[in-house]
């Protein structure tokens, strides 16, 4: 009768690799906290010993699910798609799945899906959430939460700081001779929209430019097209859009209106997610959504992050210059 072989355990791999049990655990749960050489060495030893960490079993033993929930306002927005792809890639290295929910930019739906995913996940990432700060704190009191592009005291977050990049692009327009520009806003409930509008307002004031703030939008492609009449009526020679989606819609709307970008109107976007799809190439702010997505998952999975709950991880945006901006037109 053959003797049954016991499954290889963490401590077996640790002894064979000459490292601590916690190091082996971290190799399979949070490898970015270790040197690449250590990760490679431990994985090679584990492979030889046929050790395969059962993430789901470990999670259930601890009373948590082997998934994280990612809640986005509009999954069709290319920024959210890039964020999701990066988050999934980072989660995969830790053997964790990602459950995704789209809220249609609706606060009530957002609350409902947050409650649903909280029962199935070990933690939640809420991208550009619209819920009140008090509701977000309530959820964060019951399950680990990381916010993306929203700051709420006491809740961890990863945010893009666009102030410097937007200031550079306002200066860029001024150097091109623009003296009257417009800001085409995004959703009124968006934290990012408030931050971008504030940055553009401050920089245009410093530069001695006249700023026209147009009516708010849901930041869709069709909103950009629909904004053309307001842009033309305002007499501006340049427009800074809330994001690349609404900016690309505006470029198409101007084309339909017989206006040329940038000869008649210069257009600036935000996020750098449509560089290969928009003609002319879009001058924009690179928000580095891939890095934001990876950092959000890393922060959620890192148990040591609890000691730093009130601090935001800030990703600095950069300005990208392309063909959608040019010298100001004499007459619009």
C-alpha positions as CSV (number, residue, x, y, z in Angstrom):
1,X,0.0,0.0,0.0
2,X,1.5,3.3,-1.1
3,X,2.0,6.0,1.5
4,X,0.1,9.3,0.8
5,X,2.4,12.2,0.3
6,X,1.5,15.3,2.3
7,X,1.0,18.5,0.3
8,X,3.9,21.0,0.3
9,X,3.3,23.8,2.8
10,X,4.6,27.4,3.1
11,X,7.1,26.4,5.8
12,X,8.5,23.6,3.6
13,X,9.2,26.1,0.8
14,X,10.6,28.6,3.3
15,X,13.1,26.1,4.7
16,X,14.1,25.0,1.2
17,X,14.6,28.5,0.0
18,X,16.3,29.7,3.1
19,X,13.8,32.5,3.8
20,X,11.1,33.2,6.3
21,X,7.5,31.9,6.0
22,X,6.3,35.5,5.7
23,X,8.6,36.1,2.7
24,X,7.2,33.1,0.9
25,X,3.7,34.3,1.6
26,X,4.5,37.7,0.3
27,X,6.0,36.3,-2.9
28,X,2.5,35.0,-3.8
29,X,0.4,37.8,-2.3
30,X,2.5,41.0,-2.6
31,X,5.6,40.4,-4.7
32,X,6.2,44.1,-5.4
33,X,7.4,44.5,-1.8
34,X,10.3,42.1,-2.4
35,X,13.4,42.2,-4.7
36,X,12.9,40.6,-8.1
37,X,15.8,38.2,-7.3
38,X,14.0,37.0,-4.1
39,X,10.7,36.5,-5.9
40,X,12.4,34.5,-8.7
41,X,14.4,32.4,-6.3
42,X,11.3,31.5,-4.1
43,X,9.1,30.8,-7.1
44,X,11.8,28.5,-8.6
45,X,12.0,26.6,-5.3
46,X,8.2,26.4,-5.0
47,X,8.0,25.1,-8.6
48,X,10.5,22.4,-7.9
49,X,8.5,21.3,-4.8
50,X,5.3,21.5,-6.8
51,X,3.9,24.1,-4.3
52,X,0.7,25.8,-5.6
53,X,-0.8,28.4,-3.2
54,X,-4.5,28.0,-2.9
55,X,-5.5,31.6,-2.7
56,X,-9.2,30.8,-2.4
57,X,-8.7,28.4,0.4
58,X,-6.5,30.8,2.3
59,X,-9.0,33.6,1.8
60,X,-11.9,31.5,3.0
61,X,-9.9,30.4,6.0
62,X,-9.4,34.0,6.9
63,X,-13.1,34.8,6.3
64,X,-12.5,36.9,3.2
65,X,-13.1,36.3,-0.5
66,X,-10.4,35.9,-3.1
67,X,-11.8,38.8,-5.1
68,X,-11.6,42.6,-5.1
69,X,-14.5,44.7,-6.3
70,X,-13.9,47.5,-8.8
71,X,-16.8,50.0,-9.2
72,X,-16.7,52.5,-12.1
73,X,-19.2,55.1,-13.3
74,X,-19.0,54.2,-17.0
75,X,-17.1,51.1,-18.2
76,X,-17.3,52.3,-21.8
77,X,-15.1,55.3,-21.0
78,X,-11.6,54.4,-22.2
79,X,-10.0,55.7,-19.0
80,X,-12.0,53.2,-17.0
81,X,-11.1,50.4,-19.4
82,X,-7.4,51.2,-19.0
83,X,-7.8,51.4,-15.2
84,X,-9.5,48.0,-15.2
85,X,-6.9,46.3,-17.3
86,X,-4.1,47.6,-15.0
87,X,-6.0,46.6,-11.9
88,X,-6.6,43.1,-13.3
89,X,-2.9,42.7,-14.2
90,X,-1.8,43.7,-10.7
91,X,-4.5,41.5,-9.0
92,X,-3.4,38.5,-11.1
93,X,0.1,38.6,-9.6
94,X,-1.5,38.0,-6.2
95,X,-3.9,35.3,-7.3
96,X,-6.9,37.6,-6.8
97,X,-9.8,38.1,-9.1
98,X,-11.6,41.4,-10.0
99,X,-15.4,41.8,-9.9
100,X,-16.4,44.8,-11.9
101,X,-19.6,46.8,-11.7
102,X,-20.8,49.8,-13.8
103,X,-23.0,52.4,-12.1
104,X,-24.1,54.4,-15.1
105,X,-22.9,57.4,-13.1
106,X,-25.9,57.0,-10.8
107,X,-25.3,57.5,-7.0
108,X,-28.1,55.1,-5.9
109,X,-26.9,52.3,-8.2
110,X,-23.4,53.0,-6.9
111,X,-24.5,52.4,-3.3
112,X,-26.4,49.2,-4.2
113,X,-23.5,47.6,-6.1
114,X,-21.1,48.6,-3.3
115,X,-23.2,46.8,-0.8
116,X,-23.5,43.7,-3.1
117,X,-19.8,43.5,-3.9
118,X,-18.9,44.0,-0.3
119,X,-20.5,40.6,0.4
120,X,-18.4,38.9,-2.3
121,X,-15.1,40.7,-2.0
122,X,-12.1,41.2,0.3
123,X,-12.1,44.9,-0.6
124,X,-13.5,47.5,-2.9
125,X,-12.0,50.0,-5.3
126,X,-14.4,52.8,-6.2
127,X,-13.3,54.9,-9.2
128,X,-14.6,58.5,-9.2
129,X,-17.4,57.7,-6.8
130,X,-20.4,60.0,-6.5
131,X,-21.6,58.9,-3.1
132,X,-21.4,61.4,-0.2
133,X,-18.3,61.3,2.0
134,X,-20.4,59.9,4.9
135,X,-21.6,57.0,2.8
136,X,-18.1,56.2,1.7
137,X,-16.9,56.2,5.3
138,X,-19.7,53.9,6.3
139,X,-18.7,51.4,3.6
140,X,-15.0,51.7,4.6
141,X,-15.9,50.9,8.2
142,X,-17.1,47.5,7.1
143,X,-14.7,46.5,4.4
144,X,-11.3,47.8,3.1
145,X,-11.9,50.5,0.5
146,X,-9.6,52.4,-1.8
147,X,-10.9,55.5,-3.7
148,X,-9.6,56.5,-7.1
149,X,-9.7,60.2,-8.0
150,X,-11.7,61.1,-4.9
151,X,-10.4,62.3,-1.5
152,X,-12.3,61.6,1.7
153,X,-10.7,62.0,5.1
154,X,-10.0,58.6,6.7
155,X,-10.3,56.6,3.5
156,X,-7.3,55.5,1.4
157,X,-7.1,56.8,-2.1
158,X,-5.0,57.1,-5.2
159,X,-5.5,60.4,-7.1
160,X,-4.1,62.0,-10.2
161,X,-2.8,65.5,-9.6
162,X,-3.4,67.5,-12.8
163,X,-2.7,71.0,-11.5
164,X,0.8,71.3,-12.8
165,X,0.0,69.7,-16.2
166,X,-3.1,71.8,-16.8
167,X,-1.1,74.9,-15.8
168,X,1.5,74.0,-18.4
169,X,-1.2,73.6,-21.1
170,X,-2.8,77.0,-20.2
171,X,0.7,78.6,-20.6
172,X,1.0,76.7,-23.9
173,X,-2.2,78.3,-25.2
174,X,-1.1,81.7,-24.0
175,X,2.2,81.3,-25.8
176,X,0.3,80.5,-29.0
177,X,-1.6,83.8,-28.7
178,X,-4.8,82.7,-27.1
179,X,-6.4,85.3,-24.8
180,X,-9.9,83.9,-24.4
181,X,-10.4,80.2,-23.7
182,X,-13.1,78.0,-22.4
183,X,-13.4,75.1,-20.0
184,X,-15.8,72.4,-21.0
185,X,-16.8,70.7,-17.7
186,X,-17.6,67.1,-16.9
187,X,-20.2,65.8,-14.4
188,X,-21.1,68.3,-11.7
189,X,-20.8,65.6,-9.0
190,X,-17.3,64.7,-10.1
191,X,-14.4,65.4,-7.7
192,X,-12.0,65.4,-10.6
193,X,-14.1,67.9,-12.5
194,X,-13.9,70.3,-9.5
195,X,-10.2,69.9,-9.2
196,X,-9.6,70.5,-13.0
197,X,-11.9,73.5,-13.1
198,X,-10.1,75.0,-10.1
199,X,-6.7,74.4,-11.6
200,X,-7.7,75.9,-15.0
201,X,-9.4,78.9,-13.3
202,X,-6.4,79.7,-11.2
203,X,-3.8,79.4,-14.0
204,X,-5.8,81.4,-16.5
205,X,-6.1,84.2,-13.9
206,X,-2.4,84.1,-13.2
207,X,-1.7,84.2,-17.0
208,X,-4.1,87.2,-17.5
209,X,-6.4,85.2,-19.8
210,X,-10.2,85.4,-20.0
211,X,-11.9,82.1,-19.0
212,X,-15.4,81.1,-20.1
213,X,-16.8,78.1,-18.1
214,X,-19.4,76.4,-20.3
215,X,-22.4,74.4,-19.1
216,X,-21.6,71.1,-17.4
217,X,-21.8,67.8,-19.3
218,X,-21.8,64.1,-18.6
219,X,-18.5,64.1,-20.5
220,X,-19.7,61.8,-23.3
221,X,-18.7,62.0,-27.0
222,X,-22.1,63.3,-27.9
223,X,-21.9,66.0,-25.2
224,X,-18.8,67.2,-27.0
225,X,-20.6,67.4,-30.3
226,X,-23.5,69.2,-28.7
227,X,-21.3,71.8,-27.1
228,X,-20.2,73.3,-30.4
229,X,-22.8,76.0,-30.6
230,X,-21.9,77.2,-27.2
231,X,-18.2,77.2,-28.0
232,X,-18.7,79.1,-31.2
233,X,-21.0,81.6,-29.6
234,X,-18.6,82.2,-26.8
235,X,-15.9,83.6,-29.2
236,X,-13.1,81.6,-27.6
237,X,-10.1,80.4,-29.6
238,X,-9.2,77.5,-27.4
239,X,-11.1,74.9,-25.3
240,X,-9.9,72.7,-22.5
241,X,-12.2,69.7,-22.1
242,X,-12.8,67.7,-18.9
243,X,-11.5,64.6,-20.6
244,X,-10.4,63.2,-24.0
245,X,-13.9,61.8,-24.7
246,X,-15.7,65.1,-24.5
247,X,-12.8,66.8,-26.3
248,X,-12.9,64.3,-29.2
249,X,-16.6,64.9,-29.5
250,X,-16.0,68.6,-29.7
251,X,-13.4,68.2,-32.5
252,X,-16.0,66.2,-34.5
253,X,-18.7,68.8,-33.8
254,X,-16.4,71.6,-34.9
255,X,-15.7,69.6,-38.1
256,X,-19.4,69.3,-38.8
257,X,-19.8,73.0,-38.1
258,X,-17.2,73.8,-40.8
259,X,-14.5,74.7,-38.3
260,X,-11.0,73.3,-38.4
261,X,-8.9,72.2,-35.4
262,X,-6.5,73.9,-34.6
263,X,-6.8,76.6,-37.3
264,X,-10.1,77.9,-36.0
265,X,-10.2,76.5,-32.4
266,X,-7.5,74.7,-30.4
267,X,-8.7,71.8,-28.3
268,X,-7.1,70.2,-25.2
269,X,-8.3,67.0,-23.5
270,X,-7.4,65.1,-20.4
271,X,-6.3,61.4,-19.7
272,X,-4.3,60.6,-22.9
273,X,-6.5,57.7,-23.7
274,X,-7.5,58.5,-27.3
275,X,-4.2,59.5,-28.8
276,X,-4.4,57.0,-31.7
277,X,-8.1,57.6,-32.5
278,X,-8.4,61.4,-32.7
279,X,-7.5,63.5,-35.7
280,X,-5.7,65.8,-35.3
281,X,-3.6,64.2,-32.5
282,X,-5.0,65.5,-29.2
283,X,-3.0,67.7,-26.9
284,X,-3.9,66.5,-23.5
285,X,-3.0,65.6,-19.9
286,X,-1.6,62.2,-19.4
287,X,-3.3,60.9,-16.2
288,X,-1.4,57.5,-16.2
289,X,-4.5,55.4,-15.5
290,X,-2.4,52.2,-15.8
291,X,-0.3,53.3,-12.8
292,X,-3.3,54.5,-10.9
293,X,-5.0,51.1,-11.4
294,X,-2.0,49.1,-10.2
295,X,-1.4,51.3,-7.2
296,X,-5.1,51.1,-6.2
297,X,-5.0,47.3,-6.1
298,X,-1.6,47.3,-4.4
299,X,-2.9,49.6,-1.7
300,X,-6.0,47.5,-1.2
301,X,-4.1,44.3,-0.8
302,X,-1.3,45.7,1.3
303,X,-2.1,45.0,5.0
304,X,0.5,47.5,6.1
305,X,-1.5,50.3,4.4
306,X,-3.9,50.4,7.3
307,X,-1.4,52.6,9.2
308,X,-1.6,55.2,6.5
309,X,-5.3,55.4,6.0
310,X,-5.7,59.2,5.7
311,X,-3.0,59.7,3.1
312,X,-3.6,59.8,-0.6
313,X,-1.1,58.3,-3.1
314,X,-0.6,61.0,-5.7
315,X,0.2,60.3,-9.3
316,X,1.5,63.4,-11.0
317,X,0.0,64.0,-14.5
318,X,2.1,65.3,-17.4
319,X,1.3,67.5,-20.4
320,X,1.3,65.9,-23.8
321,X,1.6,68.2,-26.9
322,X,0.1,67.2,-30.2
323,X,-1.5,68.8,-33.2
324,X,-4.9,69.9,-31.8
325,X,-3.4,73.1,-30.5
326,X,-2.0,75.9,-32.7
327,X,-1.7,79.7,-33.0
328,X,-4.9,81.5,-32.0
329,X,-7.2,82.4,-34.9
330,X,-7.8,86.1,-35.6
331,X,-11.5,85.5,-36.0
332,X,-13.5,82.5,-34.8
